[in-house]
Amino acid sequence: MPKDEKLDISNIDINQVARVVSKAALSQYGIVCLTYKPSIFSSGTKEEIKRLPNEEASQGVIVKTDSTNHFVITLFVIVASGVKISEVLNSCQEVIRHQIRQTFGVHAREVNIYAVGVE
């Protein structure tokens, strides 16, 4: 497919993408849970970071599309203590990209994962 050709992803439910992403992220070693974007909290202290239960984890995933109709995915996670954060997040990115490609037949242009806490 030429680079400038737009994909038709209009029939893909964004909420379903968020569920697939959250499930893929939670399956990764070193990911404790997902959380909301931390900027909604006033001081950002650990006590104010809300852990999302697994059944609500997709609420911590932001799915957008870019100008070429590729997915741009952002999520916020709490990682386990004692793990190498960069390796966990890189591995998680690859699993999410693979799962999006496998499930929907399209690829994610960006998968941005932010570690907002360690437990």
Beta strands, then each sheet from edge to edge (+ up, - down):
strand 1: 31-35
strand 2: 61-65
strand 3: 71-79
strand 4: 108-118
sheet 1: 1+ 3- 2+
sheet 2: 1+ 3- 4-
end
